[in-house]
Amino acid sequence: MNVYDSERMVETLEGQGYIQTDKAENADMILLNTCHIREKAADKIYSELGKFKGIKSANPNLKIGVAGCVAQAEGAEIIRRQPMVDLVVGPQSYHKLPQMEARIQTGARALDTDFPEEDKFNHLAARSKAKRGPTAFLTVQEGCDKFCAFCVVPYTRGSEVSRPADLVFSEACDLVDRGVREITLLGQNVNAYNGHRNGLSGLIWQLSEIKDLERIRFTTSHPNDMDAALIDAHGKCTKLMPYLHLPVQSGSNRILKMMNRKHTREGYFSVVDSIRDARPDLLLSSDFIVGFPGETDEDFSDTLDLVRQVGYGQAYSFKYSSRPGTPAAEKVGIDPILANERLQELQTLLTSQQHAVQASMVGREVSVLFEKKGRSDGQLIGKSEYMHAVHAVAPEHMLGQIIPVRITKNMTNSLTAEIIY
């Protein structure tokens, strides 16, 4: 979602005469788009801002802004801690960037972290018609009403809001006209999408009617919103890829209750079984938090047991990070050394599962959407339908195309393949 938001901010500022540069030294404006999910991500913002002091000294006309969820959460505090910051804008207000940019050009500072009544998507500049790469993100839902005890999203992104299906369809058609062949639908709780009368499954089926759109994905999901229609779509919609990111966070019912996740391990198992019944070859990924306040050895053992029972092709695991303003922030955390040990043990198990799944792909035929050139001459890199990174020696004209390949080798985090002619 941050990638998508950054793209839209760039497009909005293009209307003010800006073009992108890869070098901060050449910039007239540096705009940091931020995430507030974990403490390290928030701390990194101030470290990054510190790096720009020299550039600002050399170019006093340089404007510096902070956008996104850290901006939403900390607002004026960012300007107080880093007075060289000219602009702070929350994730629901970046459609106001043109007015804010005009204000900072007068020497004033601009701050907007409100939750406006108007839909920002209705006020954003039209997307550029320029040719683009074969994959794209498309936000369809924002915010979350789940209020997990550890999560700051409901406070920085607001309550759940779904974009109307006709507007999503129109934007998807525009992306496809510009060369996109795979779209990933985005939302903090994307499977709670209600902008179509038949929910997310209805939107997926509608998008599948776009002729040159060949692949559809979505992320990220909540187990409680994996309804029967969406599960059925995994089995019947050929354009919906056999990959699903389904965060569970913990395998302990006691910890899940403390997290306010509103699902149980048994409920999660049931959802996984239903999805795999519909699409047996589906690859699952998930999120895990270890060291949540109050987590015991038994609770952690339950998480390891869940991982062994489900089996994941990919996963993201983190040590609990206290976020100010969330209910869990008031609780006493566990010993950080113990949390580190548990994280290492969990990651070892998850990595072994990932490598086993990748190894099982050797000899199989899959389809790869080639997205870019590799480092070696004649090598192209892309993603399989299972989200594996795949590289193969292939002619350049195959960029942007979905090509059948045979997997020949399992690498640490990718697969090697040969083209099937």
Secondary structure, DSSP 8 states (H G I E B T S, - for coil): -HHHHHHHHHHHHHTTT----S-GGG-SEEEEEE--SSHHHHHHHHHHHHHTHHHHHH-TT-EEEEEEHHHHHHTHHHHHH-TT--EEE-TT-GGGHHHHHHHHTTT--EEE----SS-GGGTS---------SEEEEE-EE--S---TT--HHHHT-S-EE--HHHHHHHHHHHHHTT--EEEEE-TTGGG--SSTTHHHHHHHHHTTSTT--EEEEE---GGG--HHHHHHHHH-TTB-SEEE---B-S-HHHHHHHT----HHHHHHHHHHHHHH-TT-EEEEEEEES-TT--HHHHHHHHHHHHHH--SEEEEEE----TTSGGGGS----HHHHHHHHHHHHHHHHHHHHHHHHHTTT-EEEEEEEEE-SSTTEEEEEETT--EEEEE--GGGTTSEEEEEEEEE-SS-EEEEE--
